[in-house]
Amino acid sequence: MKQRTINLTPEELPREWYNILADIKMNPPLGPDGKPISPEMLAPVFPMNLIEQEVSSERWIKIPEEVLDVLSIWRPTPLIRATRLEEVLGTPARIYLKNESVSPPGSHKPNTAVAQAYYNKVFGIKKLVTETGAGQWGSALAFACSQYGLDCEVYMVRVSFDQKPHRKTVMQTWGGVCYPSPSDRTNAGRAVLEKYPDTPGSLGIAISEAIEIAVSDTTGKTRYSLGSVLNHVMLHQTIIGLETKKQLEKVGDYPDVIIGCAGGGSNFAGLSYPFVYDKIHGKQIEIYPVEPTACPTLTKAPYVYDHGDEAKYTPLLAMHSLGHAFIPPPIHAGGLRYHGIAPTISQLVNDNLITPKSITQLDAFDAGVLVARTEGIIPAPETNHALACVIDEARKAKEEGKEKVILVNFSGHGLLDLGSYEKYFNHELTNFALSDEEILKSEKIYETFPKPELIRSF
Amino acid sequence: MKQRTINLTPEELPREWYNILADIKMNPPLGPDGKPISPEMLAPVFPMNLIEQEVSSERWIKIPEEVLDVLSIWRPTPLIRATRLEEVLGTPARIYLKNESVSPPGSHKPNTAVAQAYYNKVFGIKKLVTETGAGQWGSALAFACSQYGLDCEVYMVRVSFDQKPHRKTVMQTWGGVCYPSPSDRTNAGRAVLEKYPDTPGSLGIAISEAIEIAVSDTTGKTRYSLGSVLNHVMLHQTIIGLETKKQLEKVGDYPDVIIGCAGGGSNFAGLSYPFVYDKIHGKQIEIYPVEPTACPTLTKAPYVYDHGDEAKYTPLLAMHSLGHAFIPPPIHAGGLRYHGIAPTISQLVNDNLITPKSITQLDAFDAGVLVARTEGIIPAPETNHALACVIDEARKAKEEGKEKVILVNFSGHGLLDLGSYEKYFNHELTNFALSDEEILKSEKIYETFPKPELIRSF
């Protein structure tokens, strides 16, 4: 028997998260006055224990036992040696898939949802509110809240809510409540509905609604929760890469190339940051965040200060951004349709530690179907982007006759995205590439904001 | 950290299946002439290596390395100690879930699909044909065929094909072809369509179409494949129980009660047969196959000789049966809507080694939602029946103040069955109980067949 999976025992679960803020320099988030924000300014939105994590520069942060207890439902996750994919590609490369699709909600998202629900619970919070686009994040937070007895309220972009009724059912099964956004439950929602009663909604509006519900609860027992972008979210995801290191050690391997798809950036960061630490300390590794050509934040957009949401409720973050009002084309990888990206990822690009790539929708689905037929797991549309990059690298290794080790985050399964596979098989999917005019047009939005310094961490 | 999951390493994968035919006596299958069939009579339908397994009475049968290689994509599967469910129920019982939902198709079905695809491949077969009701089995066989480079053709009951287009997409993603049944591709299908152009189809018709396609391929390179009922299918599933034994040994526990839902019976058999062996040798265990009240084969139907399919293509099998023309009410646990059950399970009931139970649809979904909210995994509607029985037993243990160990097969996840959860939350699900008249009516069908002997194995 060829050994396909490398497992860890529950005792081998990492006990600390890795915090990349200990090792790089960053531009601070700015408030409405253009000055760096203080932790207190975020207190109505997040609990103070998470705000402390957001600004911490401790390299190792202990994972609470109560968080490990819930994570151990599905963690440690398997590392799969993709031998059949290697055979079909005829590549000398060794390909490893870190399989985050085995969590109950089917993706890496609960790694941070569980931690956030725990810290809110400890802080005395009774209810979390969030937005969700395609529904993956809302499902993960509903799952996490069910584990700690918190209420969960999710504002889901109207068009997705209507197209994917099953996502609402998933949240409901875990006890969460899901409303289409814009709704008549908030000032923000009502204002939009009055102007555009037939609007399909947007992530920006949904964020506004979620924040408004959170901050307007006069009992002080409700907070908002975000599933990507922020430092503490990246921190919680590093358990992925820390497990992977132990697994590769067991088979005496180490990656030459690390790949993850990137929307807000959390699954990419989770796998790669513990290896970025090694790279800072001299290891030779190529590290590729992969985005869709339809939303080329890192590959085409400038490094600016911009808001994380359309309604400008969030502080200004120093990041690559297509502009906070940018509406990406309707690709099926809903999780990659974000105008900005995690500030830490933007800084790593500035530091030349990671190299962004982009992939078209059709190349992504070609890759996903090939991986499903060889390795057996149907990937999420987002994951397909990373897998297309893996296949490119494996083919390059073949051309060069190099025994490369390629590591990729298999961030989620596609069992709730089969409609997009159906369209692919029916030849109803198309590619979208963004013209430079469109990018230029979106740039104007942040022209009036302060400009971030181009910091080099080293 | 409380340890929630008990994992095995890939090296601890069982290397042999347990064959219960070594330990019990059975009535033989009969041919059209009323005499026991010979292995050769099955040769046009199944490859000879699988027919040999079907009739073997060797207690331990070696699992080929090439089968272990594919099973190791997701096996060994986790055993979960359901501590949060125990807490919510306030029970002194220790509840263990054997989590078969982690396979790529989401259920236990690929345990036998992979083995069957392998043996067909070794025998020189190029294509497998099967039927599927709700789609779980067809998906598993398409997955297995993709792993060995076989073609796969699936006839899916028309009404399910229309209601669940995603199941077809799953099969297609793994390279399988799925047709609604009745189709115009077979004599059987065309005959039905001529008479009833608007028929919703039935499992009986789909089986007829699949067998017809298999046996009429003049190259001799096509065979039929069945996902439950037969001895070799039960055999392949015993890897579930064999793994579980090792896992329980690691924590020093042993089950007092073993529970699995039962349609054709394969997931129940897979978990319980290795423990039935212990019971034969003196262990005290209660073993419960759980069926829906809407299809009460073991709890209400007689032990008779009957066909496995409506079109009477199969041999006569000695089993409990509601009659091969019985159409069960439209419960959402499609995998449990079968008129008969595995002959080995029927014999174990006759031997008083196992005790059938039945559960209503609403009790099943109540249980599934409670388990989703405590243990985090959304169960398949079939699995919900087993979980309802677990909750009954855990409550009984509380009343009796007994520290029972309850073991259940968590046979599949519900991510492709969310429509039924939606109906549950919208109060659109109802219970179906079968009246004695309805059962009596269906009995008449097999009155003309030979009667099986009531054998006692001991």
Interface residues (C-beta under 8 A of the other chain):
Chain A: M1 K2 Q3 R4 T5 N7 T9 P10 L13 E65 L68 D69 V70 S72 I73 W74 I80 R84 V102 P104 G106 F143 S146 Q147 P165 H166 T169 V170 Q172 T173 W174 G175 V369 A372 R373 T374 E375 G376 I377 I378 L415 L416 L418 G419 Y421 E422 F425
Chain B: M1 K2 Q3 R4 T5 N7 T9 P10 L13 E65 L68 D69 V70 S72 I73 W74 I80 R84 V102 P104 G106 F143 S146 Q147 P165 H166 T169 V170 Q172 T173 W174 G175 V369 A372 R373 T374 E375 G376 I377 I378 L415 L416 L418 G419 Y421 E422 F425
